[in-house]
Amino acid sequence: MHTAYARLTSKVNEGCRKEQIANYIKFEDVADTVFAAVADGKDQLRYVVGKDAIGLYSDRFEIDPEAQAQKIRTSFIF
């Protein structure tokens, strides 16, 4: 991780559960998905990457915005 992000990442992680941090996206996953998006020849606009993002994206279609916001709030410790 670049040092410019270390302080921010550390602060954000203070309020997260360990299980949640384990599901955070990996830089390699982003790179692999960007490469695949460029090379796959599809007319696909969105590529959702990482377990955390896939869950959030799925919630957009399954629950209302207020319920999604509440779900996100409860995932933080503070």
Gaussian input, Z-matrix of N, CA and C with variables (Angstrom, degrees):
# hf/3-21g

backbone

0 1
 N
 C     1     B1
 C     2     B2     1     A1
 N     3     B3     2     A2     1     D1
 C     4     B4     3     A3     2     D2
 C     5     B5     4     A4     3     D3
 N     6     B6     5     A5     4     D4
 C     7     B7     6     A6     5     D5
 C     8     B8     7     A7     6     D6
 N     9     B9     8     A8     7     D7
 C    10    B10     9     A9     8     D8
 C    11    B11    10    A10     9     D9
 N    12    B12    11    A11    10    D10
 C    13    B13    12    A12    11    D11
 C    14    B14    13    A13    12    D12
 N    15    B15    14    A14    13    D13
 C    16    B16    15    A15    14    D14
 C    17    B17    16    A16    15    D15
 N    18    B18    17    A17    16    D16
 C    19    B19    18    A18    17    D17
 C    20    B20    19    A19    18    D18
 N    21    B21    20    A20    19    D19
 C    22    B22    21    A21    20    D20
 C    23    B23    22    A22    21    D21
 N    24    B24    23    A23    22    D22
 C    25    B25    24    A24    23    D23
 C    26    B26    25    A25    24    D24
 N    27    B27    26    A26    25    D25
 C    28    B28    27    A27    26    D26
 C    29    B29    28    A28    27    D27
 N    30    B30    29    A29    28    D28
 C    31    B31    30    A30    29    D29
 C    32    B32    31    A31    30    D30
 N    33    B33    32    A32    31    D31
 C    34    B34    33    A33    32    D32
 C    35    B35    34    A34    33    D33
 N    36    B36    35    A35    34    D34
 C    37    B37    36    A36    35    D35
 C    38    B38    37    A37    36    D36
 N    39    B39    38    A38    37    D37
 C    40    B40    39    A39    38    D38
 C    41    B41    40    A40    39    D39
 N    42    B42    41    A41    40    D40
 C    43    B43    42    A42    41    D41
 C    44    B44    43    A43    42    D42
 N    45    B45    44    A44    43    D43
 C    46    B46    45    A45    44    D44
 C    47    B47    46    A46    45    D45
 N    48    B48    47    A47    46    D46
 C    49    B49    48    A48    47    D47
 C    50    B50    49    A49    48    D48
 N    51    B51    50    A50    49    D49
 C    52    B52    51    A51    50    D50
 C    53    B53    52    A52    51    D51
 N    54    B54    53    A53    52    D52
 C    55    B55    54    A54    53    D53
 C    56    B56    55    A55    54    D54
 N    57    B57    56    A56    55    D55
 C    58    B58    57    A57    56    D56
 C    59    B59    58    A58    57    D57
 N    60    B60    59    A59    58    D58
 C    61    B61    60    A60    59    D59
 C    62    B62    61    A61    60    D60
 N    63    B63    62    A62    61    D61
 C    64    B64    63    A63    62    D62
 C    65    B65    64    A64    63    D63
 N    66    B66    65    A65    64    D64
 C    67    B67    66    A66    65    D65
 C    68    B68    67    A67    66    D66
 N    69    B69    68    A68    67    D67
 C    70    B70    69    A69    68    D68
 C    71    B71    70    A70    69    D69
 N    72    B72    71    A71    70    D70
 C    73    B73    72    A72    71    D71
 C    74    B74    73    A73    72    D72
 N    75    B75    74    A74    73    D73
 C    76    B76    75    A75    74    D74
 C    77    B77    76    A76    75    D75
 N    78    B78    77    A77    76    D76
 C    79    B79    78    A78    77    D77
 C    80    B80    79    A79    78    D78
 N    81    B81    80    A80    79    D79
 C    82    B82    81    A81    80    D80
 C    83    B83    82    A82    81    D81
 N    84    B84    83    A83    82    D82
 C    85    B85    84    A84    83    D83
 C    86    B86    85    A85    84    D84
 N    87    B87    86    A86    85    D85
 C    88    B88    87    A87    86    D86
 C    89    B89    88    A88    87    D87
 N    90    B90    89    A89    88    D88
 C    91    B91    90    A90    89    D89
 C    92    B92    91    A91    90    D90
 N    93    B93    92    A92    91    D91
 C    94    B94    93    A93    92    D92
 C    95    B95    94    A94    93    D93
 N    96    B96    95    A95    94    D94
 C    97    B97    96    A96    95    D95
 C    98    B98    97    A97    96    D96
 N    99    B99    98    A98    97    D97
 C   100   B100    99    A99    98    D98
 C   101   B101   100   A100    99    D99
 N   102   B102   101   A101   100   D100
 C   103   B103   102   A102   101   D101
 C   104   B104   103   A103   102   D102
 N   105   B105   104   A104   103   D103
 C   106   B106   105   A105   104   D104
 C   107   B107   106   A106   105   D105
 N   108   B108   107   A107   106   D106
 C   109   B109   108   A108   107   D107
 C   110   B110   109   A109   108   D108
 N   111   B111   110   A110   109   D109
 C   112   B112   111   A111   110   D110
 C   113   B113   112   A112   111   D111
 N   114   B114   113   A113   112   D112
 C   115   B115   114   A114   113   D113
 C   116   B116   115   A115   114   D114
 N   117   B117   116   A116   115   D115
 C   118   B118   117   A117   116   D116
 C   119   B119   118   A118   117   D117
 N   120   B120   119   A119   118   D118
 C   121   B121   120   A120   119   D119
 C   122   B122   121   A121   120   D120
 N   123   B123   122   A122   121   D121
 C   124   B124   123   A123   122   D122
 C   125   B125   124   A124   123   D123
 N   126   B126   125   A125   124   D124
 C   127   B127   126   A126   125   D125
 C   128   B128   127   A127   126   D126
 N   129   B129   128   A128   127   D127
 C   130   B130   129   A129   128   D128
 C   131   B131   130   A130   129   D129
 N   132   B132   131   A131   130   D130
 C   133   B133   132   A132   131   D131
 C   134   B134   133   A133   132   D132
 N   135   B135   134   A134   133   D133
 C   136   B136   135   A135   134   D134
 C   137   B137   136   A136   135   D135
 N   138   B138   137   A137   136   D136
 C   139   B139   138   A138   137   D137
 C   140   B140   139   A139   138   D138
 N   141   B141   140   A140   139   D139
 C   142   B142   141   A141   140   D140
 C   143   B143   142   A142   141   D141
 N   144   B144   143   A143   142   D142
 C   145   B145   144   A144   143   D143
 C   146   B146   145   A145   144   D144
 N   147   B147   146   A146   145   D145
 C   148   B148   147   A147   146   D146
 C   149   B149   148   A148   147   D147
 N   150   B150   149   A149   148   D148
 C   151   B151   150   A150   149   D149
 C   152   B152   151   A151   150   D150
 N   153   B153   152   A152   151   D151
 C   154   B154   153   A153   152   D152
 C   155   B155   154   A154   153   D153
 N   156   B156   155   A155   154   D154
 C   157   B157   156   A156   155   D155
 C   158   B158   157   A157   156   D156
 N   159   B159   158   A158   157   D157
 C   160   B160   159   A159   158   D158
 C   161   B161   160   A160   159   D159
 N   162   B162   161   A161   160   D160
 C   163   B163   162   A162   161   D161
 C   164   B164   163   A163   162   D162
 N   165   B165   164   A164   163   D163
 C   166   B166   165   A165   164   D164
 C   167   B167   166   A166   165   D165
 N   168   B168   167   A167   166   D166
 C   169   B169   168   A168   167   D167
 C   170   B170   169   A169   168   D168
 N   171   B171   170   A170   169   D169
 C   172   B172   171   A171   170   D170
 C   173   B173   172   A172   171   D171
 N   174   B174   173   A173   172   D172
 C   175   B175   174   A174   173   D173
 C   176   B176   175   A175   174   D174
 N   177   B177   176   A176   175   D175
 C   178   B178   177   A177   176   D176
 C   179   B179   178   A178   177   D177
 N   180   B180   179   A179   178   D178
 C   181   B181   180   A180   179   D179
 C   182   B182   181   A181   180   D180
 N   183   B183   182   A182   181   D181
 C   184   B184   183   A183   182   D182
 C   185   B185   184   A184   183   D183
 N   186   B186   185   A185   184   D184
 C   187   B187   186   A186   185   D185
 C   188   B188   187   A187   186   D186
 N   189   B189   188   A188   187   D187
 C   190   B190   189   A189   188   D188
 C   191   B191   190   A190   189   D189
 N   192   B192   191   A191   190   D190
 C   193   B193   192   A192   191   D191
 C   194   B194   193   A193   192   D192
 N   195   B195   194   A194   193   D193
 C   196   B196   195   A195   194   D194
 C   197   B197   196   A196   195   D195
 N   198   B198   197   A197   196   D196
 C   199   B199   198   A198   197   D197
 C   200   B200   199   A199   198   D198
 N   201   B201   200   A200   199   D199
 C   202   B202   201   A201   200   D200
 C   203   B203   202   A202   201   D201
 N   204   B204   203   A203   202   D202
 C   205   B205   204   A204   203   D203
 C   206   B206   205   A205   204   D204
 N   207   B207   206   A206   205   D205
 C   208   B208   207   A207   206   D206
 C   209   B209   208   A208   207   D207
 N   210   B210   209   A209   208   D208
 C   211   B211   210   A210   209   D209
 C   212   B212   211   A211   210   D210
 N   213   B213   212   A212   211   D211
 C   214   B214   213   A213   212   D212
 C   215   B215   214   A214   213   D213
 N   216   B216   215   A215   214   D214
 C   217   B217   216   A216   215   D215
 C   218   B218   217   A217   216   D216
 N   219   B219   218   A218   217   D217
 C   220   B220   219   A219   218   D218
 C   221   B221   220   A220   219   D219
 N   222   B222   221   A221   220   D220
 C   223   B223   222   A222   221   D221
 C   224   B224   223   A223   222   D222
 N   225   B225   224   A224   223   D223
 C   226   B226   225   A225   224   D224
 C   227   B227   226   A226   225   D225
 N   228   B228   227   A227   226   D226
 C   229   B229   228   A228   227   D227
 C   230   B230   229   A229   228   D228
 N   231   B231   230   A230   229   D229
 C   232   B232   231   A231   230   D230
 C   233   B233   232   A232   231   D231

   B1=1.4453
   B2=1.5283
   B3=1.3018
   B4=1.4584
   B5=1.5263
   B6=1.3102
   B7=1.4653
   B8=1.5285
   B9=1.3187
   B10=1.4652
   B11=1.5299
   B12=1.3188
   B13=1.4607
   B14=1.5216
   B15=1.3058
   B16=1.4641
   B17=1.5259
   B18=1.3137
   B19=1.4673
   B20=1.5292
   B21=1.3240
   B22=1.4604
   B23=1.5248
   B24=1.3082
   B25=1.4647
   B26=1.5186
   B27=1.3119
   B28=1.4585
   B29=1.5253
   B30=1.3205
   B31=1.4668
   B32=1.5307
   B33=1.3069
   B34=1.4667
   B35=1.5238
   B36=1.3157
   B37=1.4611
   B38=1.5231
   B39=1.3272
   B40=1.4642
   B41=1.5247
   B42=1.3156
   B43=1.4569
   B44=1.5134
   B45=1.3150
   B46=1.4643
   B47=1.5191
   B48=1.3100
   B49=1.4627
   B50=1.5256
   B51=1.3281
   B52=1.4677
   B53=1.5227
   B54=1.3384
   B55=1.4688
   B56=1.5234
   B57=1.3228
   B58=1.4609
   B59=1.5301
   B60=1.3118
   B61=1.4626
   B62=1.5265
   B63=1.3275
   B64=1.4642
   B65=1.5279
   B66=1.3314
   B67=1.4661
   B68=1.5215
   B69=1.3220
   B70=1.4629
   B71=1.5199
   B72=1.2852
   B73=1.4545
   B74=1.5285
   B75=1.2924
   B76=1.4664
   B77=1.5301
   B78=1.3128
   B79=1.4636
   B80=1.5279
   B81=1.3271
   B82=1.4606
   B83=1.5295
   B84=1.3379
   B85=1.4645
   B86=1.5232
   B87=1.3252
   B88=1.4654
   B89=1.5253
   B90=1.3112
   B91=1.4656
   B92=1.5278
   B93=1.3259
   B94=1.4678
   B95=1.5203
   B96=1.3216
   B97=1.4649
   B98=1.5198
   B99=1.3176
   B100=1.4685
   B101=1.5255
   B102=1.3111
   B103=1.4655
   B104=1.5304
   B105=1.3278
   B106=1.4653
   B107=1.5272
   B108=1.3308
   B109=1.4640
   B110=1.5234
   B111=1.2955
   B112=1.4618
   B113=1.5253
   B114=1.3147
   B115=1.4598
   B116=1.5263
   B117=1.3383
   B118=1.4682
   B119=1.5301
   B120=1.3202
   B121=1.4627
   B122=1.5218
   B123=1.3182
   B124=1.4679
   B125=1.5272
   B126=1.3216
   B127=1.4600
   B128=1.5264
   B129=1.2921
   B130=1.4613
   B131=1.5243
   B132=1.3329
   B133=1.4572
   B134=1.5218
   B135=1.3322
   B136=1.4694
   B137=1.5161
   B138=1.3058
   B139=1.4565
   B140=1.5215
   B141=1.3017
   B142=1.4564
   B143=1.5260
   B144=1.3300
   B145=1.4602
   B146=1.5206
   B147=1.3128
   B148=1.4582
   B149=1.5147
   B150=1.3314
   B151=1.4638
   B152=1.5236
   B153=1.3281
   B154=1.4647
   B155=1.5267
   B156=1.3101
   B157=1.4663
   B158=1.5234
   B159=1.3118
   B160=1.4636
   B161=1.5270
   B162=1.3265
   B163=1.4610
   B164=1.5154
   B165=1.3257
   B166=1.4667
   B167=1.5247
   B168=1.3160
   B169=1.4638
   B170=1.5292
   B171=1.3141
   B172=1.4690
   B173=1.5252
   B174=1.3361
   B175=1.4684
   B176=1.5236
   B177=1.3133
   B178=1.4688
   B179=1.5189
   B180=1.3264
   B181=1.4584
   B182=1.5277
   B183=1.3290
   B184=1.4583
   B185=1.5293
   B186=1.3341
   B187=1.4629
   B188=1.5278
   B189=1.3287
   B190=1.4636
   B191=1.5343
   B192=1.3349
   B193=1.4694
   B194=1.5295
   B195=1.3278
   B196=1.4624
   B197=1.5283
   B198=1.3218
   B199=1.4660
   B200=1.5267
   B201=1.3222
   B202=1.4610
   B203=1.5284
   B204=1.3235
   B205=1.4663
   B206=1.5242
   B207=1.3272
   B208=1.4594
   B209=1.5260
   B210=1.3079
   B211=1.4687
   B212=1.5294
   B213=1.3123
   B214=1.4639
   B215=1.5287
   B216=1.3358
   B217=1.4726
   B218=1.5242
   B219=1.3268
   B220=1.4664
   B221=1.5256
   B222=1.3185
   B223=1.4623
   B224=1.5267
   B225=1.3315
   B226=1.4597
   B227=1.5199
   B228=1.3008
   B229=1.4584
   B230=1.5242
   B231=1.3127
   B232=1.4711
   B233=1.4944
   A1=108.48
   A2=115.29
   A3=120.80
   A4=109.19
   A5=116.60
   A6=121.34
   A7=112.84
   A8=117.64
   A9=120.64
   A10=111.66
   A11=117.07
   A12=121.01
   A13=113.49
   A14=117.54
   A15=121.39
   A16=112.65
   A17=118.29
   A18=121.43
   A19=111.14
   A20=116.80
   A21=121.05
   A22=110.78
   A23=116.70
   A24=121.15
   A25=110.96
   A26=116.49
   A27=120.90
   A28=110.97
   A29=116.93
   A30=121.46
   A31=111.07
   A32=117.59
   A33=121.25
   A34=110.25
   A35=117.04
   A36=121.12
   A37=113.30
   A38=118.04
   A39=120.70
   A40=111.64
   A41=117.20
   A42=120.95
   A43=114.24
   A44=117.78
   A45=121.30
   A46=111.83
   A47=114.92
   A48=120.76
   A49=109.29
   A50=116.43
   A51=120.84
   A52=111.71
   A53=116.87
   A54=120.13
   A55=110.60
   A56=115.33
   A57=120.73
   A58=110.05
   A59=116.73
   A60=121.33
   A61=110.34
   A62=116.62
   A63=120.72
   A64=111.87
   A65=117.15
   A66=121.09
   A67=113.43
   A68=117.25
   A69=119.40
   A70=110.54
   A71=114.15
   A72=121.27
   A73=111.24
   A74=114.66
   A75=121.59
   A76=108.19
   A77=116.01
   A78=120.39
   A79=111.35
   A80=115.56
   A81=120.32
   A82=111.33
   A83=116.67
   A84=120.53
   A85=111.03
   A86=115.97
   A87=120.18
   A88=109.81
   A89=116.47
   A90=120.29
   A91=111.03
   A92=116.88
   A93=120.42
   A94=111.49
   A95=116.84
   A96=120.73
   A97=111.39
   A98=117.55
   A99=120.37
   A100=109.73
   A101=116.73
   A102=119.75
   A103=110.69
   A104=116.47
   A105=120.30
   A106=110.89
   A107=117.17
   A108=121.11
   A109=111.62
   A110=116.32
   A111=120.62
   A112=110.94
   A113=116.38
   A114=120.46
   A115=115.06
   A116=119.27
   A117=119.01
   A118=114.55
   A119=118.23
   A120=120.86
   A121=114.72
   A122=117.91
   A123=121.51
   A124=110.45
   A125=115.31
   A126=121.31
   A127=110.01
   A128=116.75
   A129=122.92
   A130=109.49
   A131=115.82
   A132=120.91
   A133=112.49
   A134=117.56
   A135=121.14
   A136=111.20
   A137=114.60
   A138=122.75
   A139=106.23
   A140=116.95
   A141=121.39
   A142=107.35
   A143=115.84
   A144=120.84
   A145=110.46
   A146=116.94
   A147=122.66
   A148=112.66
   A149=115.19
   A150=120.83
   A151=111.70
   A152=116.59
   A153=119.58
   A154=111.15
   A155=117.21
   A156=120.99
   A157=111.73
   A158=117.08
   A159=120.46
   A160=110.01
   A161=116.58
   A162=120.47
   A163=112.40
   A164=116.79
   A165=120.77
   A166=111.43
   A167=116.16
   A168=120.51
   A169=110.84
   A170=116.88
   A171=121.06
   A172=110.98
   A173=116.10
   A174=120.06
   A175=112.09
   A176=117.56
   A177=120.89
   A178=111.81
   A179=116.25
   A180=120.85
   A181=112.74
   A182=116.61
   A183=120.04
   A184=114.08
   A185=117.51
   A186=120.02
   A187=109.33
   A188=116.18
   A189=119.22
   A190=110.51
   A191=117.41
   A192=121.06
   A193=114.20
   A194=117.73
   A195=120.41
   A196=110.89
   A197=116.53
   A198=120.67
   A199=110.68
   A200=116.66
   A201=119.43
   A202=110.59
   A203=117.24
   A204=120.52
   A205=110.47
   A206=117.56
   A207=121.21
   A208=111.09
   A209=116.64
   A210=121.25
   A211=110.18
   A212=117.10
   A213=121.08
   A214=109.91
   A215=117.09
   A216=120.71
   A217=111.92
   A218=117.06
   A219=119.96
   A220=112.84
   A221=117.21
   A222=118.83
   A223=112.30
   A224=117.03
   A225=121.09
   A226=110.05
   A227=116.70
   A228=122.69
   A229=112.43
   A230=119.06
   A231=120.83
   A232=113.22
   D1=139.32
   D2=178.03
   D3=-67.11
   D4=141.90
   D5=-177.14
   D6=-60.82
   D7=-25.95
   D8=179.60
   D9=-63.96
   D10=-24.86
   D11=-178.72
   D12=-96.84
   D13=-12.90
   D14=-173.20
   D15=-59.38
   D16=-46.04
   D17=-178.10
   D18=-64.66
   D19=-46.33
   D20=179.27
   D21=-62.35
   D22=-46.77
   D23=-179.56
   D24=-60.57
   D25=-42.53
   D26=179.11
   D27=-61.29
   D28=-44.49
   D29=-179.16
   D30=-65.51
   D31=-44.45
   D32=179.20
   D33=-62.78
   D34=-42.26
   D35=-177.40
   D36=-67.76
   D37=-19.85
   D38=178.27
   D39=-59.22
   D40=-33.39
   D41=-177.10
   D42=-96.34
   D43=10.44
   D44=-175.95
   D45=-111.51
   D46=150.72
   D47=174.33
   D48=-76.36
   D49=153.89
   D50=-179.47
   D51=-60.89
   D52=-37.81
   D53=179.21
   D54=-63.25
   D55=-36.87
   D56=179.87
   D57=-67.35
   D58=-44.19
   D59=-179.93
   D60=-62.13
   D61=-37.34
   D62=179.94
   D63=-62.74
   D64=-26.03
   D65=-179.47
   D66=-91.32
   D67=-2.29
   D68=179.31
   D69=-62.48
   D70=152.35
   D71=-178.20
   D72=-65.55
   D73=146.26
   D74=177.16
   D75=-100.46
   D76=145.69
   D77=-179.54
   D78=-57.65
   D79=-36.84
   D80=-179.59
   D81=-63.64
   D82=-35.58
   D83=178.70
   D84=-63.89
   D85=-40.13
   D86=178.29
   D87=-64.40
   D88=-47.40
   D89=-179.29
   D90=-60.60
   D91=-44.21
   D92=179.16
   D93=-62.34
   D94=-40.77
   D95=-178.50
   D96=-70.62
   D97=-39.92
   D98=177.17
   D99=-62.01
   D100=-44.90
   D101=178.48
   D102=-61.24
   D103=-45.72
   D104=179.64
   D105=-61.50
   D106=-40.63
   D107=-179.46
   D108=-63.32
   D109=-37.22
   D110=179.91
   D111=-73.09
   D112=-34.53
   D113=-171.50
   D114=-99.16
   D115=-9.66
   D116=-171.22
   D117=-81.47
   D118=-13.07
   D119=177.06
   D120=73.22
   D121=7.71
   D122=-179.68
   D123=-82.92
   D124=159.11
   D125=172.73
   D126=-93.59
   D127=32.25
   D128=-177.08
   D129=-81.56
   D130=134.09
   D131=-178.02
   D132=-93.82
   D133=-38.10
   D134=-175.67
   D135=-112.98
   D136=136.64
   D137=173.41
   D138=-128.63
   D139=105.74
   D140=-178.39
   D141=-87.05
   D142=127.73
   D143=-172.53
   D144=-121.44
   D145=131.77
   D146=174.88
   D147=96.29
   D148=146.51
   D149=-179.06
   D150=-59.10
   D151=-40.61
   D152=-178.72
   D153=-65.29
   D154=-44.00
   D155=-179.53
   D156=-69.04
   D157=-38.39
   D158=178.84
   D159=-62.31
   D160=-41.68
   D161=177.55
   D162=-63.52
   D163=-45.49
   D164=178.96
   D165=-63.71
   D166=-41.68
   D167=-179.63
   D168=-65.51
   D169=-41.77
   D170=178.65
   D171=-63.35
   D172=-39.35
   D173=179.54
   D174=-59.92
   D175=-30.32
   D176=-179.77
   D177=-57.66
   D178=-29.48
   D179=-176.30
   D180=-99.87
   D181=-12.27
   D182=-174.11
   D183=-106.97
   D184=-27.10
   D185=-179.44
   D186=-133.86
   D187=161.98
   D188=-178.62
   D189=-76.02
   D190=162.95
   D191=-175.54
   D192=-57.39
   D193=-38.04
   D194=-179.97
   D195=-65.82
   D196=-41.93
   D197=178.27
   D198=-65.85
   D199=-37.34
   D200=177.94
   D201=-66.08
   D202=-42.03
   D203=178.35
   D204=-61.87
   D205=-41.90
   D206=178.17
   D207=-63.96
   D208=-41.16
   D209=178.66
   D210=-61.53
   D211=-41.71
   D212=178.82
   D213=-65.15
   D214=-43.71
   D215=179.38
   D216=-58.79
   D217=-40.62
   D218=-176.98
   D219=-72.09
   D220=-13.28
   D221=179.72
   D222=-81.38
   D223=-7.40
   D224=177.82
   D225=-101.22
   D226=147.77
   D227=-175.10
   D228=-75.81
   D229=-38.30
   D230=-174.15
   D231=-76.38

